[in-house]
């Protein structure tokens, strides 16, 4: 993927407070493995959020990772605990 990747302050703050085991897995995925992905559709459990067409979420461990996709820019915006069903 030849995208520009950005990280919002809220994403970094969310990352700081998740449990340590999940922190390492989320960190590795977002900052290392993400750059190896060719298409957004390869993200685990990728879903569009809302109707605007720019917000998506995917899953790493038991967390939902929120992203904003605008052209060639992908911005990580949040990390939320995955709701239990």
PDB file of N, CA, C and O in Angstrom:
ATOM      1  N   UNK A   1       0.848  -1.175   0.000  1.00  0.00           N
ATOM      2  CA  UNK A   1       0.000   0.000   0.000  1.00  0.00           C
ATOM      3  C   UNK A   1       0.893   1.238   0.000  1.00  0.00           C
ATOM      4  O   UNK A   1       1.800   1.342   0.825  1.00  0.00           O
ATOM      5  N   UNK A   2       0.653   2.157  -0.896  1.00  0.00           N
ATOM      6  CA  UNK A   2       1.433   3.395  -0.903  1.00  0.00           C
ATOM      7  C   UNK A   2       0.584   4.510  -0.292  1.00  0.00           C
ATOM      8  O   UNK A   2       0.249   5.489  -0.958  1.00  0.00           O
ATOM      9  N   UNK A   3       0.251   4.345   0.963  1.00  0.00           N
ATOM     10  CA  UNK A   3      -0.581   5.288   1.678  1.00  0.00           C
ATOM     11  C   UNK A   3       0.263   6.060   2.680  1.00  0.00           C
ATOM     12  O   UNK A   3       1.313   5.593   3.121  1.00  0.00           O
ATOM     13  N   UNK A   4      -0.206   7.235   3.027  1.00  0.00           N
ATOM     14  CA  UNK A   4       0.381   7.975   4.139  1.00  0.00           C
ATOM     15  C   UNK A   4      -0.396   7.585   5.389  1.00  0.00           C
ATOM     16  O   UNK A   4      -1.627   7.597   5.391  1.00  0.00           O
ATOM     17  N   UNK A   5       0.321   7.242   6.447  1.00  0.00           N
ATOM     18  CA  UNK A   5      -0.331   6.806   7.681  1.00  0.00           C
ATOM     19  C   UNK A   5      -0.098   7.858   8.757  1.00  0.00           C
ATOM     20  O   UNK A   5       1.018   8.338   8.956  1.00  0.00           O
ATOM     21  N   UNK A   6      -1.186   8.203   9.446  1.00  0.00           N
ATOM     22  CA  UNK A   6      -1.132   9.181  10.531  1.00  0.00           C
ATOM     23  C   UNK A   6      -1.795   8.584  11.769  1.00  0.00           C
ATOM     24  O   UNK A   6      -2.557   7.621  11.682  1.00  0.00           O
ATOM     25  N   UNK A   7      -1.493   9.171  12.911  1.00  0.00           N
ATOM     26  CA  UNK A   7      -2.045   8.688  14.184  1.00  0.00           C
ATOM     27  C   UNK A   7      -2.569   9.883  14.964  1.00  0.00           C
ATOM     28  O   UNK A   7      -1.831  10.834  15.225  1.00  0.00           O
ATOM     29  N   UNK A   8      -3.837   9.835  15.333  1.00  0.00           N
ATOM     30  CA  UNK A   8      -4.411  10.941  16.104  1.00  0.00           C
ATOM     31  C   UNK A   8      -3.932  10.859  17.544  1.00  0.00           C
ATOM     32  O   UNK A   8      -3.528   9.798  18.020  1.00  0.00           O
ATOM     33  N   UNK A   9      -3.983  11.974  18.220  1.00  0.00           N
ATOM     34  CA  UNK A   9      -3.620  12.016  19.636  1.00  0.00           C
ATOM     35  C   UNK A   9      -4.511  11.072  20.444  1.00  0.00           C
ATOM     36  O   UNK A   9      -4.033  10.400  21.358  1.00  0.00           O
ATOM     37  N   UNK A  10      -5.804  11.020  20.112  1.00  0.00           N
ATOM     38  CA  UNK A  10      -6.711  10.135  20.850  1.00  0.00           C
ATOM     39  C   UNK A  10      -6.319   8.668  20.670  1.00  0.00           C
ATOM     40  O   UNK A  10      -6.453   7.875  21.603  1.00  0.00           O
ATOM     41  N   UNK A  11      -5.841   8.302  19.489  1.00  0.00           N
ATOM     42  CA  UNK A  11      -5.396   6.930  19.252  1.00  0.00           C
ATOM     43  C   UNK A  11      -4.198   6.593  20.147  1.00  0.00           C
ATOM     44  O   UNK A  11      -4.160   5.529  20.766  1.00  0.00           O
ATOM     45  N   UNK A  12      -3.235   7.494  20.209  1.00  0.00           N
ATOM     46  CA  UNK A  12      -2.047   7.277  21.037  1.00  0.00           C
ATOM     47  C   UNK A  12      -2.437   7.195  22.510  1.00  0.00           C
ATOM     48  O   UNK A  12      -1.910   6.360  23.245  1.00  0.00           O
ATOM     49  N   UNK A  13      -3.354   8.053  22.946  1.00  0.00           N
ATOM     50  CA  UNK A  13      -3.821   8.013  24.336  1.00  0.00           C
ATOM     51  C   UNK A  13      -4.546   6.697  24.627  1.00  0.00           C
ATOM     52  O   UNK A  13      -4.344   6.100  25.684  1.00  0.00           O
ATOM     53  N   UNK A  14      -5.384   6.244  23.700  1.00  0.00           N
ATOM     54  CA  UNK A  14      -6.079   4.962  23.872  1.00  0.00           C
ATOM     55  C   UNK A  14      -5.073   3.818  23.973  1.00  0.00           C
ATOM     56  O   UNK A  14      -5.236   2.915  24.794  1.00  0.00           O
ATOM     57  N   UNK A  15      -4.048   3.855  23.151  1.00  0.00           N
ATOM     58  CA  UNK A  15      -3.039   2.805  23.141  1.00  0.00           C
ATOM     59  C   UNK A  15      -2.324   2.718  24.486  1.00  0.00           C
ATOM     60  O   UNK A  15      -1.993   1.624  24.943  1.00  0.00           O
ATOM     61  N   UNK A  16      -2.089   3.843  25.109  1.00  0.00           N
ATOM     62  CA  UNK A  16      -1.370   3.882  26.385  1.00  0.00           C
ATOM     63  C   UNK A  16      -2.121   3.181  27.517  1.00  0.00           C
ATOM     64  O   UNK A  16      -1.498   2.729  28.478  1.00  0.00           O
ATOM     65  N   UNK A  17      -3.440   3.084  27.418  1.00  0.00           N
ATOM     66  CA  UNK A  17      -4.217   2.572  28.551  1.00  0.00           C
ATOM     67  C   UNK A  17      -4.775   1.158  28.364  1.00  0.00           C
ATOM     68  O   UNK A  17      -5.460   0.656  29.255  1.00  0.00           O
ATOM     69  N   UNK A  18      -4.504   0.505  27.236  1.00  0.00           N
ATOM     70  CA  UNK A  18      -5.006  -0.860  27.095  1.00  0.00           C
ATOM     71  C   UNK A  18      -4.085  -1.827  27.838  1.00  0.00           C
ATOM     72  O   UNK A  18      -2.932  -1.506  28.124  1.00  0.00           O
ATOM     73  N   UNK A  19      -4.607  -3.008  28.146  1.00  0.00           N
ATOM     74  CA  UNK A  19      -3.828  -3.984  28.913  1.00  0.00           C
ATOM     75  C   UNK A  19      -2.521  -4.328  28.205  1.00  0.00           C
ATOM     76  O   UNK A  19      -2.453  -4.294  26.976  1.00  0.00           O
ATOM     77  N   UNK A  20      -1.487  -4.658  28.971  1.00  0.00           N
ATOM     78  CA  UNK A  20      -0.141  -4.792  28.426  1.00  0.00           C
ATOM     79  C   UNK A  20       0.014  -5.882  27.364  1.00  0.00           C
ATOM     80  O   UNK A  20       0.718  -5.668  26.378  1.00  0.00           O
ATOM     81  N   UNK A  21      -0.619  -7.037  27.535  1.00  0.00           N
ATOM     82  CA  UNK A  21      -0.504  -8.095  26.535  1.00  0.00           C
ATOM     83  C   UNK A  21      -1.134  -7.660  25.214  1.00  0.00           C
ATOM     84  O   UNK A  21      -0.560  -7.876  24.147  1.00  0.00           O
ATOM     85  N   UNK A  22      -2.300  -7.055  25.288  1.00  0.00           N
ATOM     86  CA  UNK A  22      -2.969  -6.552  24.088  1.00  0.00           C
ATOM     87  C   UNK A  22      -2.200  -5.377  23.498  1.00  0.00           C
ATOM     88  O   UNK A  22      -2.134  -5.224  22.279  1.00  0.00           O
ATOM     89  N   UNK A  23      -1.621  -4.551  24.356  1.00  0.00           N
ATOM     90  CA  UNK A  23      -0.836  -3.402  23.898  1.00  0.00           C
ATOM     91  C   UNK A  23       0.227  -3.851  22.900  1.00  0.00           C
ATOM     92  O   UNK A  23       0.369  -3.258  21.831  1.00  0.00           O
ATOM     93  N   UNK A  24       0.971  -4.894  23.246  1.00  0.00           N
ATOM     94  CA  UNK A  24       2.066  -5.349  22.386  1.00  0.00           C
ATOM     95  C   UNK A  24       1.535  -5.840  21.042  1.00  0.00           C
ATOM     96  O   UNK A  24       2.135  -5.563  20.004  1.00  0.00           O
ATOM     97  N   UNK A  25       0.417  -6.566  21.049  1.00  0.00           N
ATOM     98  CA  UNK A  25      -0.150  -7.088  19.805  1.00  0.00           C
ATOM     99  C   UNK A  25      -0.709  -5.970  18.933  1.00  0.00           C
ATOM    100  O   UNK A  25      -0.518  -5.967  17.717  1.00  0.00           O
ATOM    101  N   UNK A  26      -1.398  -5.024  19.560  1.00  0.00           N
ATOM    102  CA  UNK A  26      -1.943  -3.889  18.812  1.00  0.00           C
ATOM    103  C   UNK A  26      -0.792  -3.046  18.266  1.00  0.00           C
ATOM    104  O   UNK A  26      -0.805  -2.658  17.098  1.00  0.00           O
ATOM    105  N   UNK A  27       0.187  -2.768  19.094  1.00  0.00           N
ATOM    106  CA  UNK A  27       1.346  -1.976  18.679  1.00  0.00           C
ATOM    107  C   UNK A  27       2.033  -2.630  17.477  1.00  0.00           C
ATOM    108  O   UNK A  27       2.292  -1.968  16.472  1.00  0.00           O
ATOM    109  N   UNK A  28       2.327  -3.929  17.583  1.00  0.00           N
ATOM    110  CA  UNK A  28       2.992  -4.642  16.491  1.00  0.00           C
ATOM    111  C   UNK A  28       2.180  -4.588  15.201  1.00  0.00           C
ATOM    112  O   UNK A  28       2.731  -4.393  14.117  1.00  0.00           O
ATOM    113  N   UNK A  29       0.865  -4.763  15.328  1.00  0.00           N
ATOM    114  CA  UNK A  29       0.031  -4.749  14.136  1.00  0.00           C
ATOM    115  C   UNK A  29       0.004  -3.366  13.495  1.00  0.00           C
ATOM    116  O   UNK A  29       0.212  -3.228  12.289  1.00  0.00           O
ATOM    117  N   UNK A  30      -0.249  -2.363  14.295  1.00  0.00           N
ATOM    118  CA  UNK A  30      -0.435  -1.003  13.772  1.00  0.00           C
ATOM    119  C   UNK A  30       0.866  -0.399  13.240  1.00  0.00           C
ATOM    120  O   UNK A  30       0.875   0.215  12.173  1.00  0.00           O
ATOM    121  N   UNK A  31       1.951  -0.571  13.974  1.00  0.00           N
ATOM    122  CA  UNK A  31       3.197   0.106  13.603  1.00  0.00           C
ATOM    123  C   UNK A  31       4.148  -0.753  12.761  1.00  0.00           C
ATOM    124  O   UNK A  31       5.088  -0.221  12.172  1.00  0.00           O
ATOM    125  N   UNK A  32       3.923  -2.059  12.694  1.00  0.00           N
ATOM    126  CA  UNK A  32       4.828  -2.918  11.923  1.00  0.00           C
ATOM    127  C   UNK A  32       4.089  -3.657  10.808  1.00  0.00           C
ATOM    128  O   UNK A  32       4.406  -3.480   9.632  1.00  0.00           O
ATOM    129  N   UNK A  33       3.108  -4.481  11.168  1.00  0.00           N
ATOM    130  CA  UNK A  33       2.432  -5.323  10.172  1.00  0.00           C
ATOM    131  C   UNK A  33       1.545  -4.532   9.222  1.00  0.00           C
ATOM    132  O   UNK A  33       1.367  -4.928   8.070  1.00  0.00           O
ATOM    133  N   UNK A  34       0.986  -3.419   9.690  1.00  0.00           N
ATOM    134  CA  UNK A  34       0.083  -2.638   8.841  1.00  0.00           C
ATOM    135  C   UNK A  34       0.763  -2.199   7.552  1.00  0.00           C
ATOM    136  O   UNK A  34       0.127  -2.170   6.498  1.00  0.00           O
ATOM    137  N   UNK A  35       2.038  -1.858   7.619  1.00  0.00           N
ATOM    138  CA  UNK A  35       2.761  -1.402   6.429  1.00  0.00           C
ATOM    139  C   UNK A  35       2.933  -2.511   5.390  1.00  0.00           C
ATOM    140  O   UNK A  35       3.250  -2.229   4.234  1.00  0.00           O
ATOM    141  N   UNK A  36       2.729  -3.759   5.785  1.00  0.00           N
ATOM    142  CA  UNK A  36       2.884  -4.893   4.877  1.00  0.00           C
ATOM    143  C   UNK A  36       1.565  -5.282   4.193  1.00  0.00           C
ATOM    144  O   UNK A  36       1.537  -6.172   3.343  1.00  0.00           O
ATOM    145  N   UNK A  37       0.491  -4.611   4.570  1.00  0.00           N
ATOM    146  CA  UNK A  37      -0.825  -4.914   3.997  1.00  0.00           C
ATOM    147  C   UNK A  37      -0.963  -4.204   2.655  1.00  0.00           C
ATOM    148  O   UNK A  37      -0.640  -3.023   2.527  1.00  0.00           O
ATOM    149  N   UNK A  38      -1.448  -4.941   1.658  1.00  0.00           N
ATOM    150  CA  UNK A  38      -1.601  -4.370   0.319  1.00  0.00           C
ATOM    151  C   UNK A  38      -2.946  -3.692   0.106  1.00  0.00           C
ATOM    152  O   UNK A  38      -3.036  -2.706  -0.626  1.00  0.00           O
ATOM    153  N   UNK A  39      -3.988  -4.210   0.738  1.00  0.00           N
ATOM    154  CA  UNK A  39      -5.338  -3.679   0.554  1.00  0.00           C
ATOM    155  C   UNK A  39      -6.022  -3.588   1.910  1.00  0.00           C
ATOM    156  O   UNK A  39      -5.839  -4.456   2.764  1.00  0.00           O
ATOM    157  N   UNK A  40      -6.808  -2.539   2.106  1.00  0.00           N
ATOM    158  CA  UNK A  40      -7.525  -2.393   3.374  1.00  0.00           C
ATOM    159  C   UNK A  40      -8.424  -3.586   3.656  1.00  0.00           C
ATOM    160  O   UNK A  40      -8.660  -3.921   4.817  1.00  0.00           O
ATOM    161  N   UNK A  41      -8.929  -4.230   2.610  1.00  0.00           N
ATOM    162  CA  UNK A  41      -9.814  -5.369   2.788  1.00  0.00           C
ATOM    163  C   UNK A  41      -9.122  -6.537   3.494  1.00  0.00           C
ATOM    164  O   UNK A  41      -9.790  -7.466   3.947  1.00  0.00           O
ATOM    165  N   UNK A  42      -7.804  -6.500   3.590  1.00  0.00           N
ATOM    166  CA  UNK A  42      -7.047  -7.540   4.293  1.00  0.00           C
ATOM    167  C   UNK A  42      -7.080  -7.355   5.809  1.00  0.00           C
ATOM    168  O   UNK A  42      -6.658  -8.250   6.543  1.00  0.00           O
ATOM    169  N   UNK A  43      -7.571  -6.216   6.291  1.00  0.00           N
ATOM    170  CA  UNK A  43      -7.631  -5.978   7.726  1.00  0.00           C
ATOM    171  C   UNK A  43      -8.659  -6.904   8.361  1.00  0.00           C
ATOM    172  O   UNK A  43      -9.726  -7.120   7.785  1.00  0.00           O
ATOM    173  N   UNK A  44      -8.362  -7.459   9.540  1.00  0.00           N
ATOM    174  CA  UNK A  44      -9.270  -8.407  10.184  1.00  0.00           C
ATOM    175  C   UNK A  44     -10.611  -7.785  10.558  1.00  0.00           C
ATOM    176  O   UNK A  44     -10.668  -6.783  11.271  1.00  0.00           O
ATOM    177  N   UNK A  45     -11.680  -8.391  10.070  1.00  0.00           N
ATOM    178  CA  UNK A  45     -13.057  -7.972  10.376  1.00  0.00           C
ATOM    179  C   UNK A  45     -13.316  -6.510  10.018  1.00  0.00           C
ATOM    180  O   UNK A  45     -13.997  -5.804  10.762  1.00  0.00           O
ATOM    181  N   UNK A  46     -12.790  -6.054   8.902  1.00  0.00           N
ATOM    182  CA  UNK A  46     -12.984  -4.674   8.459  1.00  0.00           C
ATOM    183  C   UNK A  46     -14.450  -4.392   8.189  1.00  0.00           C
ATOM    184  O   UNK A  46     -15.117  -5.153   7.487  1.00  0.00           O
ATOM    185  N   UNK A  47     -14.952  -3.295   8.748  1.00  0.00           N
ATOM    186  CA  UNK A  47     -16.332  -2.862   8.542  1.00  0.00           C
ATOM    187  C   UNK A  47     -16.367  -1.352   8.392  1.00  0.00           C
ATOM    188  O   UNK A  47     -15.611  -0.631   9.042  1.00  0.00           O
ATOM    189  N   UNK A  48     -17.261  -0.884   7.521  1.00  0.00           N
ATOM    190  CA  UNK A  48     -17.485   0.555   7.398  1.00  0.00           C
ATOM    191  C   UNK A  48     -18.321   1.010   8.581  1.00  0.00           C
ATOM    192  O   UNK A  48     -19.210   0.290   9.034  1.00  0.00           O
ATOM    193  N   UNK A  49     -18.034   2.209   9.081  1.00  0.00           N
ATOM    194  CA  UNK A  49     -18.781   2.792  10.192  1.00  0.00           C
ATOM    195  C   UNK A  49     -19.546   3.985   9.650  1.00  0.00           C
ATOM    196  O   UNK A  49     -18.950   4.911   9.102  1.00  0.00           O
ATOM    197  N   UNK A  50     -20.840   3.968   9.798  1.00  0.00           N
ATOM    198  CA  UNK A  50     -21.657   5.075   9.317  1.00  0.00           C
ATOM    199  C   UNK A  50     -21.816   5.059   7.809  1.00  0.00           C
ATOM    200  O   UNK A  50     -21.503   4.069   7.149  1.00  0.00           O
ATOM    201  N   UNK A  51     -22.304   6.160   7.274  1.00  0.00           N
ATOM    202  CA  UNK A  51     -22.595   6.226   5.840  1.00  0.00           C
ATOM    203  C   UNK A  51     -21.672   7.171   5.080  1.00  0.00           C
ATOM    204  O   UNK A  51     -21.818   7.335   3.869  1.00  0.00           O
ATOM    205  N   UNK A  52     -20.729   7.792   5.774  1.00  0.00           N
ATOM    206  CA  UNK A  52     -19.865   8.773   5.113  1.00  0.00           C
ATOM    207  C   UNK A  52     -18.865   8.120   4.158  1.00  0.00           C
ATOM    208  O   UNK A  52     -18.386   8.767   3.226  1.00  0.00           O
ATOM    209  N   UNK A  53     -18.550   6.849   4.383  1.00  0.00           N
ATOM    210  CA  UNK A  53     -17.613   6.155   3.510  1.00  0.00           C
ATOM    211  C   UNK A  53     -16.149   6.402   3.808  1.00  0.00           C
ATOM    212  O   UNK A  53     -15.282   5.949   3.061  1.00  0.00           O
ATOM    213  N   UNK A  54     -15.856   7.119   4.897  1.00  0.00           N
ATOM    214  CA  UNK A  54     -14.445   7.351   5.228  1.00  0.00           C
ATOM    215  C   UNK A  54     -14.036   6.717   6.556  1.00  0.00           C
ATOM    216  O   UNK A  54     -12.842   6.599   6.832  1.00  0.00           O
ATOM    217  N   UNK A  55     -14.994   6.309   7.378  1.00  0.00           N
ATOM    218  CA  UNK A  55     -14.670   5.723   8.674  1.00  0.00           C
ATOM    219  C   UNK A  55     -14.856   4.211   8.634  1.00  0.00           C
ATOM    220  O   UNK A  55     -15.861   3.702   8.138  1.00  0.00           O
ATOM    221  N   UNK A  56     -13.861   3.507   9.170  1.00  0.00           N
ATOM    222  CA  UNK A  56     -13.874   2.045   9.211  1.00  0.00           C
ATOM    223  C   UNK A  56     -13.356   1.593  10.556  1.00  0.00           C
ATOM    224  O   UNK A  56     -12.741   2.358  11.300  1.00  0.00           O
ATOM    225  N   UNK A  57     -13.618   0.330  10.853  1.00  0.00           N
ATOM    226  CA  UNK A  57     -13.044  -0.264  12.038  1.00  0.00           C
ATOM    227  C   UNK A  57     -12.625  -1.686  11.699  1.00  0.00           C
ATOM    228  O   UNK A  57     -13.202  -2.335  10.827  1.00  0.00           O
ATOM    229  N   UNK A  58     -11.607  -2.152  12.412  1.00  0.00           N
ATOM    230  CA  UNK A  58     -11.175  -3.534  12.280  1.00  0.00           C
ATOM    231  C   UNK A  58     -10.760  -4.023  13.658  1.00  0.00           C
ATOM    232  O   UNK A  58     -10.678  -3.238  14.602  1.00  0.00           O
ATOM    233  N   UNK A  59     -10.500  -5.318  13.773  1.00  0.00           N
ATOM    234  CA  UNK A  59     -10.256  -5.926  15.066  1.00  0.00           C
ATOM    235  C   UNK A  59      -8.822  -6.416  15.202  1.00  0.00           C
ATOM    236  O   UNK A  59      -8.273  -7.040  14.293  1.00  0.00           O
ATOM    237  N   UNK A  60      -8.231  -6.126  16.343  1.00  0.00           N
ATOM    238  CA  UNK A  60      -6.953  -6.711  16.752  1.00  0.00           C
ATOM    239  C   UNK A  60      -7.131  -7.119  18.202  1.00  0.00           C
ATOM    240  O   UNK A  60      -7.477  -6.300  19.053  1.00  0.00           O
ATOM    241  N   UNK A  61      -6.886  -8.413  18.478  1.00  0.00           N
ATOM    242  CA  UNK A  61      -7.117  -8.953  19.808  1.00  0.00           C
ATOM    243  C   UNK A  61      -8.587  -8.712  20.149  1.00  0.00           C
ATOM    244  O   UNK A  61      -9.467  -9.026  19.347  1.00  0.00           O
ATOM    245  N   UNK A  62      -8.858  -8.162  21.321  1.00  0.00           N
ATOM    246  CA  UNK A  62     -10.235  -7.864  21.720  1.00  0.00           C
ATOM    247  C   UNK A  62     -10.522  -6.375  21.642  1.00  0.00           C
ATOM    248  O   UNK A  62     -11.264  -5.828  22.457  1.00  0.00           O
ATOM    249  N   UNK A  63      -9.921  -5.723  20.644  1.00  0.00           N
ATOM    250  CA  UNK A  63     -10.095  -4.283  20.489  1.00  0.00           C
ATOM    251  C   UNK A  63     -10.514  -3.929  19.073  1.00  0.00           C
ATOM    252  O   UNK A  63     -10.092  -4.560  18.103  1.00  0.00           O
ATOM    253  N   UNK A  64     -11.351  -2.907  18.976  1.00  0.00           N
ATOM    254  CA  UNK A  64     -11.738  -2.342  17.689  1.00  0.00           C
ATOM    255  C   UNK A  64     -10.843  -1.140  17.435  1.00  0.00           C
ATOM    256  O   UNK A  64     -10.712  -0.258  18.284  1.00  0.00           O
ATOM    257  N   UNK A  65     -10.235  -1.114  16.272  1.00  0.00           N
ATOM    258  CA  UNK A  65      -9.358  -0.018  15.878  1.00  0.00           C
ATOM    259  C   UNK A  65     -10.114   0.828  14.860  1.00  0.00           C
ATOM    260  O   UNK A  65     -10.516   0.324  13.811  1.00  0.00           O
ATOM    261  N   UNK A  66     -10.310   2.101  15.159  1.00  0.00           N
ATOM    262  CA  UNK A  66     -11.014   3.008  14.250  1.00  0.00           C
ATOM    263  C   UNK A  66     -10.035   3.744  13.354  1.00  0.00           C
ATOM    264  O   UNK A  66      -9.022   4.271  13.816  1.00  0.00           O
ATOM    265  N   UNK A  67     -10.354   3.774  12.054  1.00  0.00           N
ATOM    266  CA  UNK A  67      -9.515   4.499  11.103  1.00  0.00           C
ATOM    267  C   UNK A  67     -10.368   5.412  10.238  1.00  0.00           C
ATOM    268  O   UNK A  67     -11.561   5.181  10.041  1.00  0.00           O
ATOM    269  N   UNK A  68      -9.730   6.444   9.732  1.00  0.00           N
ATOM    270  CA  UNK A  68     -10.351   7.363   8.774  1.00  0.00           C
ATOM    271  C   UNK A  68      -9.541   7.255   7.485  1.00  0.00           C
ATOM    272  O   UNK A  68      -8.319   7.402   7.498  1.00  0.00           O
ATOM    273  N   UNK A  69     -10.227   6.999   6.378  1.00  0.00           N
ATOM    274  CA  UNK A  69      -9.550   6.843   5.091  1.00  0.00           C
ATOM    275  C   UNK A  69      -9.994   7.978   4.182  1.00  0.00           C
ATOM    276  O   UNK A  69     -11.158   8.063   3.791  1.00  0.00           O
ATOM    277  N   UNK A  70      -9.044   8.849   3.851  1.00  0.00           N
ATOM    278  CA  UNK A  70      -9.315   9.990   2.983  1.00  0.00           C
ATOM    279  C   UNK A  70      -8.279   9.984   1.871  1.00  0.00           C
ATOM    280  O   UNK A  70      -7.134  10.387   2.076  1.00  0.00           O
ATOM    281  N   UNK A  71      -8.685   9.525   0.692  1.00  0.00           N
ATOM    282  CA  UNK A  71      -7.735   9.430  -0.420  1.00  0.00           C
ATOM    283  C   UNK A  71      -6.605   8.486  -0.068  1.00  0.00           C
ATOM    284  O   UNK A  71      -6.834   7.315   0.237  1.00  0.00           O
ATOM    285  N   UNK A  72      -5.379   8.999  -0.113  1.00  0.00           N
ATOM    286  CA  UNK A  72      -4.192   8.192   0.179  1.00  0.00           C
ATOM    287  C   UNK A  72      -3.764   8.287   1.650  1.00  0.00           C
ATOM    288  O   UNK A  72      -2.700   7.787   2.016  1.00  0.00           O
ATOM    289  N   UNK A  73      -4.579   8.922   2.488  1.00  0.00           N
ATOM    290  CA  UNK A  73      -4.233   9.101   3.897  1.00  0.00           C
ATOM    291  C   UNK A  73      -5.090   8.182   4.767  1.00  0.00           C
ATOM    292  O   UNK A  73      -6.318   8.186   4.683  1.00  0.00           O
ATOM    293  N   UNK A  74      -4.418   7.404   5.595  1.00  0.00           N
ATOM    294  CA  UNK A  74      -5.098   6.560   6.572  1.00  0.00           C
ATOM    295  C   UNK A  74      -4.719   7.081   7.944  1.00  0.00           C
ATOM    296  O   UNK A  74      -3.540   7.141   8.295  1.00  0.00           O
ATOM    297  N   UNK A  75      -5.731   7.458   8.719  1.00  0.00           N
ATOM    298  CA  UNK A  75      -5.484   8.004  10.049  1.00  0.00           C
ATOM    299  C   UNK A  75      -6.097   7.088  11.095  1.00  0.00           C
ATOM    300  O   UNK A  75      -7.302   6.834  11.079  1.00  0.00           O
ATOM    301  N   UNK A  76      -5.265   6.594  12.001  1.00  0.00           N
ATOM    302  CA  UNK A  76      -5.747   5.798  13.123  1.00  0.00           C
ATOM    303  C   UNK A  76      -6.338   6.760  14.127  1.00  0.00           C
ATOM    304  O   UNK A  76      -5.669   7.698  14.560  1.00  0.00           O
ATOM    305  N   UNK A  77      -7.617   6.533  14.510  1.00  0.00           N
ATOM    306  CA  UNK A  77      -8.288   7.521  15.367  1.00  0.00           C
ATOM    307  C   UNK A  77      -8.694   7.024  16.747  1.00  0.00           C
ATOM    308  O   UNK A  77      -8.821   7.829  17.669  1.00  0.00           O
ATOM    309  N   UNK A  78      -8.901   5.711  16.917  1.00  0.00           N
ATOM    310  CA  UNK A  78      -9.323   5.254  18.238  1.00  0.00           C
ATOM    311  C   UNK A  78      -9.093   3.759  18.447  1.00  0.00           C
ATOM    312  O   UNK A  78      -8.943   2.991  17.497  1.00  0.00           O
ATOM    313  N   UNK A  79      -9.071   3.379  19.710  1.00  0.00           N
ATOM    314  CA  UNK A  79      -9.028   1.976  20.105  1.00  0.00           C
ATOM    315  C   UNK A  79     -10.096   1.794  21.171  1.00  0.00           C
ATOM    316  O   UNK A  79     -10.085   2.473  22.198  1.00  0.00           O
ATOM    317  N   UNK A  80     -11.018   0.875  20.922  1.00  0.00           N
ATOM    318  CA  UNK A  80     -12.095   0.608  21.878  1.00  0.00           C
ATOM    319  C   UNK A  80     -12.148  -0.887  22.195  1.00  0.00           C
ATOM    320  O   UNK A  80     -11.857  -1.711  21.329  1.00  0.00           O
ATOM    321  N   UNK A  81     -12.516  -1.243  23.429  1.00  0.00           N
ATOM    322  CA  UNK A  81     -12.687  -2.654  23.725  1.00  0.00           C
ATOM    323  C   UNK A  81     -13.816  -3.231  22.862  1.00  0.00           C
ATOM    324  O   UNK A  81     -14.853  -2.593  22.680  1.00  0.00           O
ATOM    325  N   UNK A  82     -13.609  -4.428  22.339  1.00  0.00           N
ATOM    326  CA  UNK A  82     -14.621  -5.083  21.525  1.00  0.00           C
ATOM    327  C   UNK A  82     -15.772  -5.518  22.422  1.00  0.00           C
ATOM    328  O   UNK A  82     -15.548  -6.190  23.429  1.00  0.00           O
ATOM    329  N   UNK A  83     -17.001  -5.145  22.074  1.00  0.00           N
ATOM    330  CA  UNK A  83     -18.142  -5.538  22.918  1.00  0.00           C
ATOM    331  C   UNK A  83     -18.296  -7.054  22.950  1.00  0.00           C
ATOM    332  O   UNK A  83     -18.148  -7.725  21.928  1.00  0.00           O
ATOM    333  N   UNK A  84     -18.591  -7.580  24.121  1.00  0.00           N
ATOM    334  CA  UNK A  84     -18.832  -9.018  24.220  1.00  0.00           C
ATOM    335  C   UNK A  84     -20.247  -9.323  23.815  1.00  0.00           C
ATOM    336  O   UNK A  84     -21.180  -8.589  24.140  1.00  0.00           O
ATOM    337  N   UNK A  85     -20.398 -10.421  23.098  1.00  0.00           N
ATOM    338  CA  UNK A  85     -21.734 -10.790  22.589  1.00  0.00           C
ATOM    339  C   UNK A  85     -22.333 -11.867  23.461  1.00  0.00           C
ATOM    340  O   UNK A  85     -23.450 -12.317  23.206  1.00  0.00           O
TER     341      UNK A  85
END
